[in-house]
Amino acid sequence: MNFFRGVISGQAAGPQPSGAETIQKLCDRVASSTLLEDRRDAVRALKSLSKKYRMEVGTQAMDHLINILQTDRSDSEILGYALDTLYNVICNDEEEEQDESAQKQADDLGLQFTDTFIQDPEHVTLLLTLLEEFDFHVRWPGVKLLTALLKNQGPQIQGIILVSPMGVSRLMDLLADSREVIRNDGLLLLQQLTKSNAAIQKIVAFENAFERLLDIITEEGSSDGGIVVEDCLLLLLNLLKNNSSNQNFFKEGSYIQRMKPWFEVGDDNSGWSAQKVTNLHLMLQLVRVMVSPVNSPGATASCQKSMFQCGLLQQLCTILMATGVPADILTETINTVSEVIRGSQVNQDYFASVNAPSNPPRPAIVVLLMSMVNERQPFVLRCAVLYCFQCFLYKNQKGQGEIVATLLPSTIDANSISAGQLLCGGLFSADSLSNWCAAVALAHALQDNLTQKEQLLRVQLATSLGKPPVSLLQQCTNILSQGDKIVRRGSKVQTRVGLLMLLCTWISNCPIAVTHFLHNQENVPFLTAQISENLGEDERLVQGLCALLLGICIYYNDNSLENYTKEKLKQLIEKRIGKENFVEKLGFITKHELYSRAAQKPQPVFPSPEQMLFDHEFTKLVKELEGVITKAVHKSSEEEKKEEEVKKTLEQHDNIVTQYKELIREQDAQLQELKEQVASMTSQNEQLQATITQQQSQIQQHKDQYNILKLKLAKENQGQSNSQGDGSQVNGLQTEELTQLREEVEELRKQHSLLQTQLGDKDALISSLKSGAAQTAEGPAGGSDNTELLQELEALRSQVQSQSTEIGQLKMERQDLLRRAEVGSSDTLPSSDSSLDAAKMAELESRLGAQTSEMERLKAEVKNLSESRAELEKHLDSTTSTVAILQTEKEKLQTDVQESKKEQDDLLMLLADQDQKITSLKKRLKELGETVEDEDDLDTRDQTDDDDEEDEDED
């Protein structure tokens, strides 16, 4: 014990041992001591020496410290000392005053000890287990040690944690720790853990990380919070950046809505702290991650929609128009708004309606463009405004039309500044960066919009007093090619590149604009002179753009100008420049070092204004046109004619295919309608069948009841004939009832004859329908449906006829009953029996009436089915005519195939003639003494070789 106290207090009698010797003795004590207190004191001493003697402690005590972690789990104090010692050995914390070589040596030392520690993956698993200890002296140094390991060997540690059971879940529990020190260091640990590992990022996200982090940000004061908010935002960026699964989970969890309160700013925005600026900057980056152009279009559009619906876009526009916002936050806000509205029509329309709080109010677009063309504004801010304007016009033909409309004479307002006026002012200002930005912005107003390209040709500019106005196209070409003052201004590479990009975008895919450009007699000579000259490195890009512009004039030329047709322009290139030289100059564009940088992403990011030369959308145009222009320059007139003929033929075939597609769609629609009608009629038929079955069962019941009554009545009549009484007494009421029954029977007979007549008419109609179905049985469609309908009608007719027969039998039995009643009335009947007979007759009459009404309903259904049959016949006729049209088209196509076969036969004959010529030429060569190997000779030689091989095999 005295030894340990001496080491710790620094007091010792006699000569002092060296650090290595002391550490060796301490390590021996840790390994050999049986008392826990002795081991604890030794480990505490190693901790105190670990920073000064890092190398010695790391090399000698590493294994002993790991053994302490494994064996002394019950004592939290010794565990804390061991973890602190390992942290001091492995961590590469930078000292305040340390040169680069010493720092590099320290980093290498930490990396070496980290490799030693993770040689056995169980050591990392042991460390994860120790993090479950709630004791502060164990958990906190364990978090720091794991963080240091991740900094030194991140991928290896990530792999071990990923395969460790519940490894990530244990680390997520650190965010719920009530002690802020552990929670904050846990944030740093998770930052290192989630770097560049999508699998761990997904696990952390599904461990409810978003909910916990957003809660911490809210508790800490959002943007006004401290360094903890910054750590939470950095962790969120790690989880969401380039991880589509987590982005979708973040959106589906409605966490975008919780971002809106972050951007609430007051009227007084002066005096923002550096931490608030950092926090807000990270929050804006988090929004941009969700709507980045590199994400999938569907995911980006969904996030943009959510940001508009929850009011986040409106809040960002409020910051955009607020006063006193720091410049870097304003710049990042502009970039964020740009990507939130990019390609979203609803968001773009909202942004167009935003006004700046000025008097009078001005649109936000106008205010931003004023900053872009102002050379006193910061460069990064001007780039952000240009990006915002490009995103506003991206896939927004409505916005493009509104911008171009501000340049047209009919819409110019002299009392207000418009976007078009600002762009023209920047295009012709003395600042080359303003020239470039205005040219690129105007080019985006024309991107993929033929209508606006033609409308922009109407724009007229007043150059000076007393001179007529000139078109915008003419003025752009004048800046490139005319006037001493203009030439000096246009001689700047940046200005000339911007104007050439504008002209290329303007006239591409617009023959009318090409004609206007070629109409100026000075343009083509200027371009050929620029391309043919041997200029310096700085001018090579201008030469390449001039070659691209001239190539566009050839490719999109409609030959409306006699002096500048496609053929004449190609002849001019061949004489003045040379085709190979022209193609070489055209390749200068894509070979430029700044071209590939601009092609990577839409946002214009340049280290300095001088390097701002290419636009992202223009690089797409160059990639699209370079190959076709090269082919167009090398093609002959005959090849072009053939290509035009092929294009016309293809267009004709496309038109024919389109017509057939439309015809097939119409027929599909008709077939679908017929199928629906057949389905409805089938369901109706099933209902009728069910009704008929029910009626048949009711009729059978009525028959049974009637037979019973008939038997009862016969018995009663027999009994009455045997009885004695006064047969001359007849009830006067019974006589009146019998008379009424006779009248009703007569009326029923008339109705029965009328029904028989109607049934005969229906039979004739069904016979005619059968004959019509037999004639159309071979039609392309509808035959089977008609046959089924006829069968259904025949079944209904037979059912109606059977019911009519049954009703007739009932009537005959009723008449027989009436006759018996009349016979019986002459005898003497008791009054009670007479009233009973009257009741039975009334019941029979009611049943007969029900059967008659059911008969009428069935007739009405037969009539409806007949009408449906007529409609089906109409559809059948129209389908038959369609089939005839298709047959005619088929015959035409067969004729075309026959003609193609004839042409193929002609080609075969030509090939045969060619073979004969080749044979004759070979004979002449043989006669002249030349050695010529015929195909027959080669075949004979191959056959001989094969025969020899077969003989050898047989031997």
TANOR-V782205 format. One record per backbone hydrogen bond with DSSP energy under -1.0 kcal/mol. CO is the residue of the C=O (numbers start at 0). NH is the residue of the N-H. If there is no record, write none. Layout:
BEGIN
CO,NH ; CO,NH
END
This chain:
BEGIN
0,4 ; 1,5 ; 2,6 ; 3,7 ; 4,8 ; 5,9 ; 17,21 ; 18,22 ; 19,23 ; 20,24 ; 21,25 ; 22,26 ; 23,27 ; 24,28 ; 25,29 ; 26,30 ; 27,31 ; 28,32 ; 34,38 ; 35,39 ; 36,40 ; 37,41 ; 38,42 ; 39,43 ; 40,44 ; 41,45 ; 42,46 ; 43,47 ; 44,48 ; 45,49 ; 48,52 ; 52,56 ; 53,57 ; 54,58 ; 55,59 ; 56,60 ; 60,64 ; 61,65 ; 62,66 ; 63,67 ; 64,68 ; 65,69 ; 66,70 ; 67,71 ; 74,78 ; 75,79 ; 76,80 ; 77,81 ; 78,82 ; 79,83 ; 80,84 ; 81,85 ; 82,86 ; 83,87 ; 84,88 ; 85,89 ; 86,90 ; 98,102 ; 99,103 ; 100,104 ; 101,105 ; 102,106 ; 103,107 ; 104,108 ; 105,109 ; 106,110 ; 107,111 ; 108,112 ; 109,113 ; 110,114 ; 111,115 ; 112,116 ; 113,117 ; 119,122 ; 120,124 ; 121,125 ; 122,126 ; 123,127 ; 124,128 ; 125,129 ; 126,130 ; 128,131 ; 129,132 ; 134,137 ; 134,138 ; 135,139 ; 137,141 ; 138,142 ; 139,143 ; 140,144 ; 141,145 ; 142,146 ; 143,147 ; 144,148 ; 145,149 ; 146,150 ; 147,151 ; 148,152 ; 152,156 ; 153,157 ; 154,158 ; 155,159 ; 156,160 ; 157,161 ; 158,162 ; 163,166 ; 165,169 ; 166,170 ; 167,171 ; 168,172 ; 170,173 ; 171,174 ; 172,175 ; 173,176 ; 178,182 ; 179,183 ; 180,184 ; 181,185 ; 182,186 ; 183,187 ; 184,188 ; 185,189 ; 186,190 ; 187,191 ; 188,192 ; 189,193 ; 196,200 ; 197,201 ; 198,202 ; 199,203 ; 200,204 ; 201,205 ; 203,208 ; 207,211 ; 208,212 ; 209,213 ; 210,214 ; 211,215 ; 212,216 ; 213,217 ; 214,218 ; 215,219 ; 216,221 ; 217,220 ; 220,223 ; 221,224 ; 225,229 ; 226,230 ; 227,231 ; 228,232 ; 229,233 ; 230,234 ; 231,235 ; 232,236 ; 233,237 ; 234,238 ; 235,239 ; 236,240 ; 239,242 ; 242,246 ; 243,247 ; 244,248 ; 245,249 ; 246,250 ; 247,251 ; 248,252 ; 249,254 ; 250,253 ; 255,258 ; 258,261 ; 259,262 ; 260,263 ; 272,276 ; 273,277 ; 274,278 ; 275,279 ; 276,280 ; 277,281 ; 278,282 ; 279,283 ; 280,284 ; 281,285 ; 282,286 ; 283,287 ; 284,288 ; 285,289 ; 291,294 ; 295,299 ; 296,300 ; 297,301 ; 298,302 ; 299,303 ; 300,304 ; 301,305 ; 302,306 ; 303,307 ; 304,308 ; 305,309 ; 306,311 ; 306,312 ; 310,314 ; 311,315 ; 312,316 ; 313,317 ; 314,318 ; 315,319 ; 316,320 ; 325,329 ; 326,330 ; 327,331 ; 328,332 ; 329,333 ; 330,334 ; 331,335 ; 332,336 ; 333,337 ; 334,338 ; 335,339 ; 336,340 ; 340,343 ; 343,347 ; 344,348 ; 345,349 ; 346,350 ; 347,351 ; 350,353 ; 353,363 ; 355,357 ; 361,355 ; 362,366 ; 363,367 ; 364,368 ; 365,369 ; 366,370 ; 367,371 ; 368,372 ; 373,376 ; 377,381 ; 378,382 ; 379,383 ; 380,384 ; 381,385 ; 382,386 ; 383,387 ; 384,388 ; 385,389 ; 386,390 ; 387,391 ; 388,392 ; 392,395 ; 395,399 ; 396,400 ; 397,401 ; 398,402 ; 399,403 ; 400,404 ; 403,406 ; 407,410 ; 412,415 ; 417,421 ; 418,422 ; 419,423 ; 420,424 ; 421,425 ; 422,426 ; 423,427 ; 430,434 ; 431,435 ; 432,436 ; 433,437 ; 434,438 ; 435,439 ; 436,440 ; 437,441 ; 438,442 ; 439,443 ; 440,444 ; 442,445 ; 445,448 ; 448,452 ; 449,453 ; 450,454 ; 451,455 ; 454,457 ; 455,458 ; 458,471 ; 460,469 ; 463,466 ; 469,460 ; 470,474 ; 471,475 ; 472,476 ; 473,477 ; 474,478 ; 475,479 ; 476,480 ; 477,481 ; 482,486 ; 483,487 ; 484,488 ; 485,489 ; 486,490 ; 488,491 ; 491,495 ; 492,496 ; 493,497 ; 494,498 ; 495,499 ; 496,500 ; 497,501 ; 498,502 ; 499,503 ; 500,504 ; 501,505 ; 502,506 ; 503,507 ; 506,509 ; 509,513 ; 510,514 ; 511,515 ; 512,516 ; 513,517 ; 514,518 ; 519,522 ; 521,525 ; 522,526 ; 523,527 ; 524,528 ; 525,529 ; 526,530 ; 527,531 ; 528,532 ; 538,542 ; 539,543 ; 540,544 ; 541,545 ; 542,546 ; 543,547 ; 544,548 ; 545,549 ; 546,550 ; 547,551 ; 548,552 ; 549,553 ; 550,554 ; 551,555 ; 553,556 ; 564,568 ; 565,569 ; 566,570 ; 567,571 ; 568,572 ; 569,573 ; 570,574 ; 571,575 ; 572,576 ; 572,577 ; 577,581 ; 578,582 ; 579,583 ; 580,584 ; 581,585 ; 582,586 ; 584,587 ; 585,588 ; 586,590 ; 588,591 ; 591,594 ; 593,597 ; 594,598 ; 602,604 ; 607,610 ; 608,611 ; 610,612 ; 614,618 ; 615,619 ; 616,620 ; 617,621 ; 618,622 ; 619,623 ; 620,624 ; 621,625 ; 624,628 ; 625,629 ; 626,630 ; 627,631 ; 628,632 ; 629,633 ; 630,634 ; 635,639 ; 636,640 ; 637,641 ; 638,642 ; 639,643 ; 640,644 ; 641,645 ; 642,646 ; 643,647 ; 644,648 ; 645,649 ; 646,650 ; 647,651 ; 648,652 ; 649,653 ; 650,654 ; 651,655 ; 652,656 ; 653,657 ; 654,658 ; 655,659 ; 656,660 ; 657,661 ; 658,662 ; 659,663 ; 660,664 ; 661,665 ; 662,666 ; 663,667 ; 664,668 ; 665,669 ; 666,670 ; 667,671 ; 668,672 ; 669,673 ; 670,674 ; 671,675 ; 672,676 ; 673,677 ; 674,678 ; 675,679 ; 676,680 ; 677,681 ; 678,682 ; 679,683 ; 680,684 ; 681,685 ; 682,686 ; 683,687 ; 684,688 ; 685,689 ; 686,690 ; 687,691 ; 688,692 ; 689,693 ; 690,694 ; 691,695 ; 692,696 ; 693,697 ; 694,698 ; 695,699 ; 696,700 ; 697,701 ; 698,702 ; 699,703 ; 700,704 ; 701,705 ; 702,706 ; 703,707 ; 704,708 ; 705,709 ; 706,710 ; 707,711 ; 708,712 ; 709,713 ; 710,714 ; 711,715 ; 712,716 ; 713,717 ; 714,718 ; 715,719 ; 716,720 ; 717,721 ; 718,722 ; 730,734 ; 731,735 ; 732,736 ; 733,737 ; 734,738 ; 735,739 ; 736,740 ; 737,741 ; 738,742 ; 739,743 ; 740,744 ; 741,745 ; 742,746 ; 743,747 ; 744,748 ; 745,749 ; 746,750 ; 747,751 ; 748,752 ; 749,753 ; 750,754 ; 751,755 ; 752,756 ; 753,757 ; 754,758 ; 755,759 ; 756,760 ; 757,761 ; 758,762 ; 759,763 ; 760,764 ; 761,765 ; 762,766 ; 763,767 ; 764,768 ; 765,769 ; 766,770 ; 767,771 ; 768,772 ; 769,773 ; 770,774 ; 771,775 ; 775,778 ; 781,785 ; 782,786 ; 783,787 ; 784,788 ; 785,789 ; 786,790 ; 787,791 ; 788,792 ; 789,793 ; 790,794 ; 791,795 ; 792,796 ; 793,797 ; 794,798 ; 795,799 ; 796,800 ; 797,801 ; 798,802 ; 799,803 ; 800,804 ; 801,805 ; 802,806 ; 803,807 ; 804,808 ; 805,809 ; 806,810 ; 807,811 ; 808,812 ; 809,813 ; 810,814 ; 811,815 ; 812,816 ; 813,817 ; 814,818 ; 815,819 ; 816,820 ; 817,821 ; 818,822 ; 819,823 ; 820,824 ; 829,833 ; 830,834 ; 831,835 ; 832,836 ; 833,837 ; 834,838 ; 835,839 ; 836,840 ; 837,841 ; 838,842 ; 839,843 ; 840,844 ; 841,845 ; 842,846 ; 843,847 ; 844,848 ; 845,849 ; 846,850 ; 847,851 ; 848,852 ; 849,853 ; 850,854 ; 851,855 ; 852,856 ; 853,857 ; 854,858 ; 855,859 ; 856,860 ; 857,861 ; 858,862 ; 859,863 ; 860,864 ; 861,865 ; 862,866 ; 863,867 ; 864,868 ; 865,869 ; 866,870 ; 867,871 ; 868,872 ; 869,873 ; 870,874 ; 871,875 ; 872,876 ; 873,877 ; 874,878 ; 875,879 ; 876,880 ; 877,881 ; 878,882 ; 879,883 ; 880,884 ; 881,885 ; 882,886 ; 883,887 ; 884,888 ; 885,889 ; 886,890 ; 887,891 ; 888,892 ; 889,893 ; 890,894 ; 891,895 ; 892,896 ; 893,897 ; 894,898 ; 895,899 ; 896,900 ; 897,901 ; 898,902 ; 899,903 ; 900,904 ; 901,905 ; 902,906 ; 903,907 ; 904,908 ; 905,909 ; 906,910 ; 907,911 ; 908,912 ; 909,913 ; 910,914 ; 911,915 ; 912,916 ; 913,917 ; 914,918 ; 915,919 ; 916,920 ; 917,921 ; 918,922 ; 919,923 ; 920,924 ; 921,925 ; 922,926 ; 923,927 ; 924,929 ; 925,928 ; 933,937 ; 934,938 ; 935,939 ; 936,940 ; 937,941 ; 938,942 ; 939,943 ; 940,944 ; 941,945 ; 942,946 ; 943,947 ; 944,948 ; 945,949 ; 946,950 ; 947,951 ; 948,952 ; 949,953 ; 950,954
END
